[in-house]
């Protein structure tokens, strides 16, 4: 899942680059560019947060501290 989100992240980043080029060339109105740039930023933010969550959930948990607490109680 994280790999697919990384692809989405790369595509959103590339879209932002194209939006910047479109703005420099005056292809469309500044309002349209701002709106699309805002949406692309939201997509990037959501993907980054989702990737971080997935990675934190798939990392092995530190069981050493839990085991030492159980041994200390015994």
Secondary structure, 3 states (H helix, E strand, C coil): CHHHHHHHHHHHHHHHHHHHHHHHHCCCCHHHHHHHHHHHHHHHHHHHHHHHHHHHHHCCCCCHHHHHHHHHHC
